[in-house]
Amino acid sequence: MSEKTAVPKLTSMGFRDLLGFELVEWSKDWAVVELELNETHHNRNRYVHGGVVMSLLDTACGFSGVYCEVPGNLRRCITISMNTSFMKPVSEGVLRAEARVVSSGRKIFFVDARVLHQEVLVATASGTFRYVAGGEDELGAPV
């Protein structure tokens, strides 16, 4: 894991607010997103819906590639592809998605991620992401 830094307060985002996840660690090439589960995250089998798990993975992956040290500036990306594997169903507690950039170029970056529940592996993912709107610049762009 990279050196920990203070996580900035994020502005309201519809989807993040809907699911209820939080960015809890963020540094260059590294991000951690956590979600405290409740019944709104369940599928009809009373386990966490796979889409919730994939959303955590996707979010952590994206954040891992767009860290910016310049206050007030922002870097952006979009998901090109993400391959996910599920290992264990979960119904309660906190999910922790950890993501690390494994390679990056001028426009594209590649990330490996995992979701844990009480240190037990729930899912893994590998994804390809593209910088957009000036996101390729490590200094970011003014918001």
Contact map, one row per residue, 1 for C-alpha under 8 A:
11100000000000000000000000000100000000000000000000000000000000000000000000000000000000000000000000000000000000000000000000000000000000000000000
11110000000000000000000000111100000000000000000000000000000000000000000000000000000000000000000000000000000000000000000000000000000000000000000
11111000000000000000000000100000000000000000000000000000000000000000000000000000000000000000000000000000000000000000000000000000000000000000000
01111100000000000000000011100000000000000000000000000000000000000000000000000000000000000000000000000000000000000000000000000000000000000000000
00111110000000000000000011100000000000000000000000000000000000000000000000000000000000000000000000000000000000000000000000000000000000000000000
00011111000000000000000011000000000000000000000000000000000000000000000000000000000000000000000000000000000000000000000000000000000000000000000
00001111100000000000001111000000000000000000000000000000000000000000000000000000000000000000000000000000000000000000000000000000000000000000000
00000111110000000000000000000000000000000000000000000000000000000000000000000000000000000000000000000000000000000000000000000000000000000000000
00000011111000000000000000000000000000000000000000000000000000000000000000000000000000000000000000000000000000000000000000000000000000000000000
00000001111100000000000000000000000000000000000000000000000000000000000000000000000000000000000000000000000000000000000000000000000000000000000
00000000111110000000000000000000000000000000000000000000000000000000000000000000000000000000000000000000000000000000000000000000000000000000000
00000000011111011000000000000000000000000000000000000000000000000000000000000000000000000000000000000000000000000000000000000000000000000000000
00000000001111111000000000000000000000000000000000000000000000000000000000000000000000000000000000000000000000000000000000000000000000000000000
00000000000111111100000000000000000000000000000000000000000000000000000000000000000000000000000000000000000000000000000000000000000000000000000
00000000000011111110000000000000000000000000000000000000000000000000000000000000000000000000000000000000000000000000000000000000000000000000000
00000000000111111111110000000000000000000000000000000000000000000000000000000000000000000000000000000000000000000000000000000000000000000000000
00000000000111111111100000000000000000000000000000000000000000000000000000000000000000000000000000000000000000000000000000000000000000000000000
00000000000001111111000000000000000000000000000000000000000000000000000000000000000000000000000000000000000000000000000000000000000000000000000
00000000000000111111100000000000001000001000000000010000000000000000000000000000000000000000000000000000000000000000000000000000000000000000000
00000000000000011111110000000000001100000000000000000000000000000000000000000000000000000000000000000000000000000000000000000000000000000000000
00000000000000011011111000000000111100000000000000000001000000000000000000000000000000000000000000000000000000000000000000000000000000000000000
00000000000000010001111100000000111000000000000000000000000000000000000000000000000000000000000000000000000000000000000000000000000000000000000
00000010000000000000111111000011110000000000000000000000000100000000000000000000000000000000000000000000000000000000000000000000000000000000000
00000010000000000000011111000011110000000000000000000000000000000000000000000000000000000000000000000000000000000000000000000000000000000000000
00011110000000000000001111100111100000000000000000000000000000000000000000000000000000000000000000000000000000000000000000000000000000000000000
00011110000000000000001111110111000000000000000000000000000000110010000000000000000000000000000000000000000000000000000000000000000000000000000
01111000000000000000000011111110000000000000000000000000000000010010000000000000000000000000000000000000000000000000000000000000000000000000000
01000000000000000000000001111100000000000000000000000000000000011111000000000000000000000000000000000000000000000000000000000000000000000000000
01000000000000000000000000111110000000000000000000000000000000011110000000000000000000000000000000011100000000000000000000000000000000000000000
11000000000000000000000011111111000000000000000000000000000000111000000000000000000000000000000001111000000000000000000000000000000000000000000
00000000000000000000001111101111100000000000000000000000000110110000000000000000000000000000000001110000000000000000000000000000000000000000000
00000000000000000000001111000111110000000000000000000000000100000000000000000000000000000000000111100000000000000000000000000000000000000000000
00000000000000000000111110000011111000000000000000000001001100000000000000000000000000000000000111000000000000000000000000000000000000000000000
00000000000000000000111100000001111100000000000000000001000000000000000000000000000000000000011110000000000000000000000000000000000000000000000
00000000000000000011110000000000111110000000000000000000000000000000000000000000000000000000011100000000000000000000000000000000000000000000000
00000000000000000001100000000000011111000000000000000000000000000000000000000000000000000001111000000000000000000000000000000000000000000000000
00000000000000000000000000000000001111111000000100000000000000000000000000000000000000000011111000000000000000000000000000000000000000000000000
00000000000000000000000000000000000111111100000000000000000000000000000000000000000000000011000000000000000000000000000000000000000000000000000
00000000000000000000000000000000000011111100010000000000000000000000000000000000000000000000000000000000000000000000000000000000000000000000000
00000000000000000000000000000000000011111100000000000000000000000000000000000000000000000000000000000000000000000000000000000000000000000000000
00000000000000000010000000000000000011111110001110010000000000000000000000000000000000000000000000000000000000000000000000000000000000000000000
00000000000000000000000000000000000001111111111110000000000000000000000000000000000000000010000000000000000000000000000000000000000000000000000
00000000000000000000000000000000000000001111111110000000000000000000000000000000000000000000000000000000000000000000000000000000000000000000000
00000000000000000000000000000000000000000111111000000000000000000000000000000000000000000000000000000000000000000000000000000000000000000000000
00000000000000000000000000000000000000000111111000000000000000000000000000000000000000000000000000000000000000000000000000000000000000000000000
00000000000000000000000000000000000000100111111100000000000000000000000000000000000000000010000000000000000000000000000000000000000000000000000
00000000000000000000000000000000000000001111111110000000000000000000000000000000000000001110000000000000000000000000000000000000000000000000000
00000000000000000000000000000000000010001110011111011000000000000000000000000000000000001111000000000000000000000000000000000000000000000000000
00000000000000000000000000000000000000001110001111111000000000000000000000000000000000000000000000000000000000000000000000000000000000000000000
00000000000000000000000000000000000000000000000111111100000000000000000000000000000000000000000000000000000000000000000000000000000000000000000
00000000000000000000000000000000000000000000000011111110000000000000000000000000000000000000000000000000000000000000000000000000000000000000000
00000000000000000010000000000000000000001000000111111111000000000000000000000000000000000000000000000000000000000000000000000000000000000000000
00000000000000000000000000000000000000000000000111111111100000000000000000000000000000000000000000000000000000000010000000100000000000000000000
00000000000000000000000000000000000000000000000001111111110000000000000000000000000100000000000000000000000000000000000000000000000000000000000
00000000000000000000000000000000000000000000000000111111111000000000000000000000000000000000000000000000000000000000000000000000000000000000000
00000000000000000000100000000000110000000000000000011111111100000000000000000000000000000000000010000000000000000010000000000000000000000000000
00000000000000000000000000000000000000000000000000001111111110000000000000000000000000000000000011100000000000001110000000011000000000000000000
00000000000000000000000000000000000000000000000000000111111111000000000000000010010000000000000000000000000000000000000000000010000000000000000
00000000000000000000000000000000100000000000000000000011111111100000000000000000000000000000000000000000000000000000000000000000000000000000000
00000000000000000000001000000011100000000000000000000001111111110000000000000000000000000000000011100000000000001000000000000000000000000000000
00000000000000000000000000000010000000000000000000000000111111111000000000000000000000000000000001111000000000111000000000000010000000000000000
00000000000000000000000000000000000000000000000000000000011111111100000000001110000000000000000000000000000000000000000000000000100000000000000
00000000000000000000000001000110000000000000000000000000001111111110000000000000000000000000000000000000000000000000000000000000000000000000000
00000000000000000000000001111110000000000000000000000000000111111110000000000000000000000000000000111000000000100000000000000000000000000000000
00000000000000000000000000011100000000000000000000000000000011111110000000001000000000000000000000001000000010100000000000000000000000000000000
00000000000000000000000000011000000000000000000000000000000001111111000001111000000000000000000000000000000000000000000000000000000000100100000
00000000000000000000000001111000000000000000000000000000000000111111100000100000000000000000000000000000000000000000000000000000000000000100000
00000000000000000000000000010000000000000000000000000000000000000111111011100000000000000000000000000000000000000000000000000000000000000111000
00000000000000000000000000000000000000000000000000000000000000000011111000000000000000000000000000000000000000000000000000000000000000000010000
00000000000000000000000000000000000000000000000000000000000000000001111110000000000000000000000000000000000000000000000000000000000000000011000
00000000000000000000000000000000000000000000000000000000000000000001111110000000000000000000000000000000000000000000000000000000000000000000000
00000000000000000000000000000000000000000000000000000000000000000000011111000000000000000000000000000000000000000000000000000000000000000000011
00000000000000000000000000000000000000000000000000000000000000000001011111100000000000000000000000000000000000000000000000000000000000000011111
00000000000000000000000000000000000000000000000000000000000000000101000111110000000000000000000000000000000000000000000000000000000000100001111
00000000000000000000000000000000000000000000000000000000000000000111000011111000000000000000000000000000000000000000000000000000001111111111100
00000000000000000000000000000000000000000000000000000000000000000100000001111100000000000000000000000000000000000000000000000000001111100000000
00000000000000000000000000000000000000000000000000000000000001001100000000111110000000000000000000000000000000000000000000000000111110100000000
00000000000000000000000000000000000000000000000000000000000001000000000000011111000000000000000000000000000000000000000000000000111100000000000
00000000000000000000000000000000000000000000000000000000010001000000000000001111110000000000000000000000000000000000000000000011110000000000000
00000000000000000000000000000000000000000000000000000000000000000000000000000111110000000000000000000000000000000000000000000011110000000000000
00000000000000000000000000000000000000000000000000000000000000000000000000000011111000000000000000000000000000000000000000000011100000000000000
00000000000000000000000000000000000000000000000000000000010000000000000000000011111100000000000000000000000000000000000000001111000000000000000
00000000000000000000000000000000000000000000000000000000000000000000000000000000111110000000000000000000000000000000000000001110000000000000000
00000000000000000000000000000000000000000000000000000100000000000000000000000000011111000000000000000000000000000000000000111100000000000000000
00000000000000000000000000000000000000000000000000000000000000000000000000000000001111100000000000000000000000000000000000111000000000000000000
00000000000000000000000000000000000000000000000000000000000000000000000000000000000111111000000000000000000000000000000001110000000000000000000
00000000000000000000000000000000000000000000000000000000000000000000000000000000000011111000000000000000000000000000000011100000000000000000000
00000000000000000000000000000000000000000000000000000000000000000000000000000000000001111100000000000000000000000000000011100000000000000000000
00000000000000000000000000000000000000000000001100000000000000000000000000000000000001111110000000000000000000000000000001000000000000000000000
00000000000000000000000000000000000000000000001100000000000000000000000000000000000000011111000000000000000000000000100001000000000000000000000
00000000000000000000000000000000000011000100011100000000000000000000000000000000000000001111100000000000000000000000000000000000000000000000000
00000000000000000000000000000000000111000000000100000000000000000000000000000000000000000111110000000000000000000000000000000000000000000000000
00000000000000000000000000000000000110000000000000000000000000000000000000000000000000000011111000000000000000000000100000000000000000000000000
00000000000000000000000000000000011110000000000000000000000000000000000000000000000000000001111100000000000000000000110000000000000000000000000
00000000000000000000000000000000011110000000000000000000000000000000000000000000000000000000111110000000000000000011110000000000000000000000000
00000000000000000000000000000001111000000000000000000000000000000000000000000000000000000000011111000000000000000011100000000000000000000000000
00000000000000000000000000000001110000000000000000000001100100000000000000000000000000000000001111100000000000001111000000000000000000000000000
00000000000000000000000000000111100000000000000000000000100110000000000000000000000000000000000111110000000000001110000000000000000000000000000
00000000000000000000000000000111000000000000000000000000100110010000000000000000000000000000000011111000000000111100000000000000000000000000000
00000000000000000000000000001110000000000000000000000000000010010000000000000000000000000000000001111100000000111000000000000000000000000000000
00000000000000000000000000001100000000000000000000000000000010011000000000000000000000000000000000111111000011110000000000000000000000000000000
00000000000000000000000000001000000000000000000000000000000000000000000000000000000000000000000000011111000011110000000000000000000000000000000
00000000000000000000000000000000000000000000000000000000000000000000000000000000000000000000000000001111100011100000000000000000000000000000000
00000000000000000000000000000000000000000000000000000000000000000000000000000000000000000000000000001111111111000000000000000000000000000000000
00000000000000000000000000000000000000000000000000000000000000000000000000000000000000000000000000000011111110000000000000000000000000000000000
00000000000000000000000000000000000000000000000000000000000000000000000000000000000000000000000000000001111100000000000000000000000000010000000
00000000000000000000000000000000000000000000000000000000000000000000000000000000000000000000000000000001111110000000000000000000011000010000000
00000000000000000000000000000000000000000000000000000000000000000000000000000000000000000000000000000001111111000000000000000001111000000000000
00000000000000000000000000000000000000000000000000000000000000001000000000000000000000000000000000001111101111100000000000000001111000000000000
00000000000000000000000000000000000000000000000000000000000000000000000000000000000000000000000000001111000111110000000000000111100000000000000
00000000000000000000000000000000000000000000000000000000000010011000000000000000000000000000000000111110000011111000000000000111100000000000000
00000000000000000000000000000000000000000000000000000000000010000000000000000000000000000000000000111100000001111100000000011110000000000000000
00000000000000000000000000000000000000000000000000000000100110000000000000000000000000000000000011110000000000111110000000011100000000000000000
00000000000000000000000000000000000000000000000000000000100000000000000000000000000000000000000011100000000000011111000011111000000000000000000
00000000000000000000000000000000000000000000000000001001100000000000000000000000000000000000001111000000000000001111100011110000000000000000000
00000000000000000000000000000000000000000000000000000000000000000000000000000000000000000000001110000000000000000111111111100000000000000000000
00000000000000000000000000000000000000000000000000000000000000000000000000000000000000000100111100000000000000000011111111000000000000000000000
00000000000000000000000000000000000000000000000000000000000000000000000000000000000000000000011000000000000000000001111100000000000000000000000
00000000000000000000000000000000000000000000000000000000000000000000000000000000000000000000000000000000000000000001111110000000000000000000000
00000000000000000000000000000000000000000000000000000000000000000000000000000000000000000000000000000000000000000001111111000000000000000000000
00000000000000000000000000000000000000000000000000000000000000000000000000000000000000110000000000000000000000000111101111110000000000000000000
00000000000000000000000000000000000000000000000000000000000000000000000000000000000001111100000000000000000000000111100111110000000000000000000
00000000000000000000000000000000000000000000000000001000000000000000000000000000000111110000000000000000000000000111000011111000000000000000000
00000000000000000000000000000000000000000000000000000000100000000000000000000000000111000000000000000000000000011110000011111100000000000000000
00000000000000000000000000000000000000000000000000000000100000000000000000000000011110000000000000000000000000011100000000111110000000000000000
00000000000000000000000000000000000000000000000000000000000000000000000000000000011100000000000000000000000001111000000000011111000000000000000
00000000000000000000000000000000000000000000000000000000010010000000000000000011111000000000000000000000000001110000000000001111100000000000000
00000000000000000000000000000000000000000000000000000000000000000000000000000011110000000000000000000000000111100000000000000111110000000000000
00000000000000000000000000000000000000000000000000000000000001000000000000001111100000000000000000000000000111100000000000000011111000000000000
00000000000000000000000000000000000000000000000000000000000000000000000000001111000000000000000000000000001110000000000000000001111100000000000
00000000000000000000000000000000000000000000000000000000000000000000000000111100000000000000000000000000001110000000000000000000111111110000000
00000000000000000000000000000000000000000000000000000000000000000000000000111100000000000000000000000000000000000000000000000000011111110000000
00000000000000000000000000000000000000000000000000000000000000000000000000111000000000000000000000000000000000000000000000000000001111100000000
00000000000000000000000000000000000000000000000000000000000000000000000000110000000000000000000000000000000000000000000000000000001111111001100
00000000000000000000000000000000000000000000000000000000000000000100000001111000000000000000000000000000000000000000000000000000001111111101100
00000000000000000000000000000000000000000000000000000000000000000000000000100000000000000000000000000000011000000000000000000000001101111101000
00000000000000000000000000000000000000000000000000000000000000000000000000100000000000000000000000000000000000000000000000000000000001111111100
00000000000000000000000000000000000000000000000000000000000000000111000000100000000000000000000000000000000000000000000000000000000000111111000
00000000000000000000000000000000000000000000000000000000000000000001110010100000000000000000000000000000000000000000000000000000000000001111100
00000000000000000000000000000000000000000000000000000000000000000001010011100000000000000000000000000000000000000000000000000000000001111111110
00000000000000000000000000000000000000000000000000000000000000000000000011100000000000000000000000000000000000000000000000000000000001101011111
00000000000000000000000000000000000000000000000000000000000000000000000111000000000000000000000000000000000000000000000000000000000000000001111
00000000000000000000000000000000000000000000000000000000000000000000000111000000000000000000000000000000000000000000000000000000000000000000111
